[in-house]
């Protein structure tokens, strides 16, 4: 909590309070004459939300990717462009870009429709946004190696037998106590 970066990031979150208030003030929720539910945001709320979402998520993506790129520039092992870290970095960058574009398009559609988005369109766009995020996170975390095999380094196999039967003899100290 004493970190300057932590305090800066807390400060970066404060505009969301104002955007949240704008979202409450400029919300749209009514029924049309044909009983169609309209839920959305008017432009004074949707445009600041879109800009803030784009800028903040871009910053967080760069904050995450920057150390990985710095390691690549320093490390001699990274001369191989097909290393696991290189692939994960690339996939993460692509995934972040895809998710950011989907989120921005979703909020842009709200602004474009002047806050007159039907409930079905709103639900569809938000569901598409969430599903796309899930697919891209899955793609990043379960990538394949250059030989086409699953990357076991990202998620090593769990020793279920160890978890079910308790600690094995090899998992214990010489005095019989378990390793921590």
C-alpha positions as a Markdown table, in Angstrom:
| # | Residue | x | y | z |
|---|---|---|---|---|
| 1 | Unk | 0.0 | 0.0 | 0.0 |
| 2 | Unk | 3.0 | 2.3 | 0.3 |
| 3 | Unk | 3.9 | 1.7 | -3.3 |
| 4 | Unk | 3.8 | 4.8 | -5.6 |
| 5 | Unk | 2.5 | 2.6 | -8.4 |
| 6 | Unk | -0.3 | 1.3 | -6.2 |
| 7 | Unk | -1.4 | 4.8 | -5.3 |
| 8 | Unk | -1.2 | 5.9 | -8.9 |
| 9 | Unk | -3.5 | 3.0 | -10.0 |
| 10 | Unk | -5.9 | 3.8 | -7.2 |
| 11 | Unk | -6.0 | 7.4 | -8.6 |
| 12 | Unk | -6.6 | 6.0 | -12.1 |
| 13 | Unk | -9.7 | 4.2 | -10.8 |
| 14 | Unk | -11.3 | 7.4 | -9.4 |
| 15 | Unk | -12.7 | 8.6 | -12.8 |
| 16 | Unk | -14.9 | 5.5 | -12.8 |
| 17 | Unk | -16.8 | 7.0 | -9.8 |
| 18 | Unk | -17.8 | 9.9 | -12.0 |
| 19 | Unk | -18.6 | 7.6 | -15.0 |
| 20 | Unk | -20.7 | 5.4 | -12.7 |
| 21 | Unk | -22.7 | 8.5 | -11.6 |
| 22 | Unk | -23.1 | 9.5 | -15.3 |
| 23 | Unk | -24.3 | 6.0 | -16.0 |
| 24 | Unk | -27.0 | 6.3 | -13.4 |
| 25 | Unk | -28.1 | 9.8 | -14.4 |
| 26 | Unk | -28.1 | 9.1 | -18.1 |
| 27 | Unk | -29.5 | 5.6 | -18.1 |
| 28 | Unk | -32.4 | 4.7 | -20.4 |
| 29 | Unk | -34.9 | 2.1 | -19.2 |
| 30 | Unk | -38.5 | 2.2 | -20.6 |
| 31 | Unk | -41.0 | 0.1 | -22.5 |
| 32 | Unk | -42.1 | 1.1 | -26.1 |
| 33 | Unk | -45.7 | 1.0 | -27.1 |
| 34 | Unk | -45.2 | -2.5 | -28.5 |
| 35 | Unk | -43.9 | -3.6 | -25.1 |
| 36 | Unk | -40.3 | -3.7 | -26.2 |
| 37 | Unk | -37.9 | -3.1 | -23.4 |
| 38 | Unk | -35.3 | -0.5 | -24.1 |
| 39 | Unk | -32.2 | -0.4 | -21.8 |
| 40 | Unk | -29.1 | 1.6 | -22.6 |
| 41 | Unk | -27.1 | 4.7 | -21.8 |
| 42 | Unk | -27.3 | 8.1 | -23.4 |
| 43 | Unk | -24.2 | 9.6 | -25.0 |
| 44 | Unk | -23.1 | 11.7 | -22.0 |
| 45 | Unk | -22.5 | 8.4 | -20.2 |
| 46 | Unk | -21.5 | 6.0 | -23.0 |
| 47 | Unk | -18.8 | 8.1 | -24.6 |
| 48 | Unk | -16.8 | 8.8 | -21.3 |
| 49 | Unk | -17.2 | 5.1 | -20.5 |
| 50 | Unk | -15.9 | 4.0 | -23.9 |
| 51 | Unk | -12.9 | 6.4 | -23.8 |
| 52 | Unk | -12.1 | 5.5 | -20.2 |
| 53 | Unk | -12.4 | 1.7 | -20.9 |
| 54 | Unk | -10.2 | 2.0 | -24.0 |
| 55 | Unk | -7.5 | 4.1 | -22.3 |
| 56 | Unk | -7.4 | 2.2 | -19.0 |
| 57 | Unk | -7.4 | -1.2 | -20.6 |
| 58 | Unk | -4.7 | -0.2 | -23.1 |
| 59 | Unk | -2.6 | 1.1 | -20.3 |
| 60 | Unk | -3.0 | -2.1 | -18.3 |
| 61 | Unk | -2.1 | -4.2 | -21.4 |
| 62 | Unk | 1.1 | -2.2 | -21.9 |
| 63 | Unk | 1.9 | -2.5 | -18.2 |
| 64 | Unk | 1.6 | -6.2 | -18.5 |
| 65 | Unk | 3.5 | -6.6 | -21.8 |
| 66 | Unk | 6.3 | -4.2 | -21.1 |
| 67 | Unk | 8.3 | -6.4 | -18.6 |
| 68 | Unk | 7.9 | -9.4 | -20.9 |
| 69 | Unk | 9.4 | -7.4 | -23.8 |
| 70 | Unk | 12.2 | -6.1 | -21.5 |
| 71 | Unk | 13.1 | -9.7 | -20.5 |
| 72 | Unk | 13.2 | -10.6 | -24.2 |
| 73 | Unk | 15.6 | -7.7 | -24.9 |
| 74 | Unk | 17.9 | -8.7 | -22.0 |
| 75 | Unk | 17.8 | -12.5 | -22.1 |
| 76 | Unk | 20.0 | -14.4 | -24.5 |
| 77 | Unk | 17.6 | -17.4 | -24.3 |
| 78 | Unk | 15.0 | -15.3 | -26.1 |
| 79 | Unk | 17.0 | -15.3 | -29.3 |
| 80 | Unk | 14.7 | -18.2 | -30.2 |
| 81 | Unk | 11.5 | -16.5 | -31.3 |
| 82 | Unk | 9.5 | -19.7 | -30.7 |
| 83 | Unk | 10.0 | -19.8 | -26.9 |
| 84 | Unk | 7.1 | -20.3 | -24.6 |
| 85 | Unk | 7.4 | -16.7 | -23.2 |
| 86 | Unk | 7.5 | -15.3 | -26.7 |
| 87 | Unk | 4.4 | -17.2 | -27.7 |
| 88 | Unk | 2.5 | -16.3 | -24.5 |
| 89 | Unk | 3.5 | -12.6 | -24.9 |
| 90 | Unk | 2.3 | -12.5 | -28.5 |
| 91 | Unk | -1.0 | -14.4 | -27.7 |
| 92 | Unk | -1.6 | -12.1 | -24.7 |
| 93 | Unk | -1.1 | -9.0 | -26.9 |
| 94 | Unk | -3.4 | -10.3 | -29.6 |
| 95 | Unk | -6.0 | -11.4 | -27.0 |
| 96 | Unk | -6.0 | -8.0 | -25.3 |
| 97 | Unk | -6.4 | -6.2 | -28.6 |
| 98 | Unk | -9.3 | -8.5 | -29.6 |
| 99 | Unk | -11.0 | -8.0 | -26.3 |
| 100 | Unk | -10.4 | -4.3 | -26.3 |
| 101 | Unk | -11.9 | -3.9 | -29.8 |
| 102 | Unk | -14.9 | -6.0 | -28.8 |
| 103 | Unk | -15.6 | -3.9 | -25.7 |
| 104 | Unk | -15.1 | -0.6 | -27.5 |
| 105 | Unk | -17.5 | -1.7 | -30.3 |
| 106 | Unk | -20.0 | -2.8 | -27.7 |
| 107 | Unk | -20.0 | 0.6 | -26.0 |
| 108 | Unk | -19.8 | 2.4 | -29.4 |
| 109 | Unk | -23.0 | 0.7 | -30.5 |
| 110 | Unk | -24.7 | 2.1 | -27.3 |
| 111 | Unk | -23.5 | 5.6 | -28.3 |
| 112 | Unk | -24.4 | 5.1 | -31.9 |
| 113 | Unk | -28.0 | 4.0 | -31.1 |
| 114 | Unk | -28.6 | 7.2 | -29.0 |
| 115 | Unk | -29.5 | 5.1 | -26.0 |
| 116 | Unk | -32.3 | 3.3 | -27.8 |
| 117 | Unk | -30.9 | -0.2 | -27.7 |
| 118 | Unk | -33.5 | -2.9 | -27.4 |
| 119 | Unk | -33.0 | -5.4 | -24.6 |
| 120 | Unk | -32.3 | -8.2 | -27.0 |
| 121 | Unk | -29.6 | -6.3 | -28.8 |
| 122 | Unk | -28.0 | -5.2 | -25.4 |
| 123 | Unk | -28.1 | -8.8 | -24.2 |
| 124 | Unk | -26.6 | -10.1 | -27.5 |
| 125 | Unk | -23.8 | -7.6 | -27.6 |
| 126 | Unk | -22.9 | -8.1 | -23.9 |
| 127 | Unk | -23.0 | -11.9 | -24.3 |
| 128 | Unk | -20.8 | -11.7 | -27.4 |
| 129 | Unk | -18.3 | -9.5 | -25.5 |
| 130 | Unk | -18.1 | -12.0 | -22.6 |
| 131 | Unk | -17.9 | -15.0 | -24.9 |
| 132 | Unk | -15.2 | -13.5 | -27.0 |
| 133 | Unk | -13.2 | -12.6 | -23.8 |
| 134 | Unk | -13.6 | -16.2 | -22.5 |
| 135 | Unk | -12.5 | -17.7 | -25.9 |
| 136 | Unk | -9.4 | -15.4 | -26.1 |
| 137 | Unk | -8.4 | -16.1 | -22.5 |
| 138 | Unk | -8.7 | -19.8 | -23.2 |
| 139 | Unk | -6.7 | -19.4 | -26.4 |
| 140 | Unk | -3.9 | -17.7 | -24.5 |
| 141 | Unk | -3.7 | -20.1 | -21.6 |
| 142 | Unk | -4.1 | -23.4 | -23.6 |
| 143 | Unk | -1.8 | -22.6 | -26.5 |
| 144 | Unk | 0.0 | -25.3 | -28.5 |
| 145 | Unk | 3.7 | -25.7 | -29.0 |
| 146 | Unk | 5.4 | -25.3 | -32.4 |
| 147 | Unk | 5.1 | -29.1 | -32.8 |
| 148 | Unk | 1.3 | -28.9 | -32.4 |
| 149 | Unk | 1.2 | -30.5 | -29.0 |
| 150 | Unk | -0.6 | -29.1 | -26.0 |
| 151 | Unk | 1.5 | -26.8 | -23.8 |
| 152 | Unk | 1.9 | -28.7 | -20.6 |
| 153 | Unk | 4.2 | -26.0 | -19.2 |
| 154 | Unk | 1.3 | -23.6 | -18.8 |
| 155 | Unk | -0.9 | -26.1 | -16.8 |
| 156 | Unk | 1.1 | -29.1 | -15.6 |
| 157 | Unk | -0.7 | -32.3 | -14.9 |
| 158 | Unk | -2.0 | -32.5 | -11.3 |
| 159 | Unk | -1.0 | -35.4 | -9.2 |
| 160 | Unk | -4.5 | -36.4 | -8.2 |
| 161 | Unk | -3.3 | -39.6 | -6.5 |
| 162 | Unk | -1.2 | -37.5 | -4.1 |
| 163 | Unk | -4.1 | -35.3 | -3.3 |
| 164 | Unk | -6.4 | -38.3 | -2.6 |
| 165 | Unk | -4.1 | -40.5 | -0.6 |
| 166 | Unk | -2.3 | -37.8 | 1.3 |
| 167 | Unk | 1.4 | -37.2 | 1.2 |
| 168 | Unk | 3.7 | -39.9 | -0.2 |
| 169 | Unk | 6.9 | -40.9 | 1.5 |
| 170 | Unk | 8.9 | -38.8 | -1.0 |
| 171 | Unk | 6.9 | -35.7 | 0.1 |
| 172 | Unk | 8.0 | -35.9 | 3.7 |
| 173 | Unk | 11.0 | -34.7 | 5.6 |
| 174 | Unk | 13.4 | -37.1 | 7.3 |
| 175 | Unk | 11.5 | -36.6 | 10.6 |
| 176 | Unk | 8.2 | -37.7 | 9.0 |
| 177 | Unk | 6.7 | -34.1 | 8.7 |
| 178 | Unk | 5.3 | -32.9 | 5.4 |
| 179 | Unk | 7.1 | -30.4 | 3.2 |
| 180 | Unk | 5.4 | -27.0 | 3.1 |
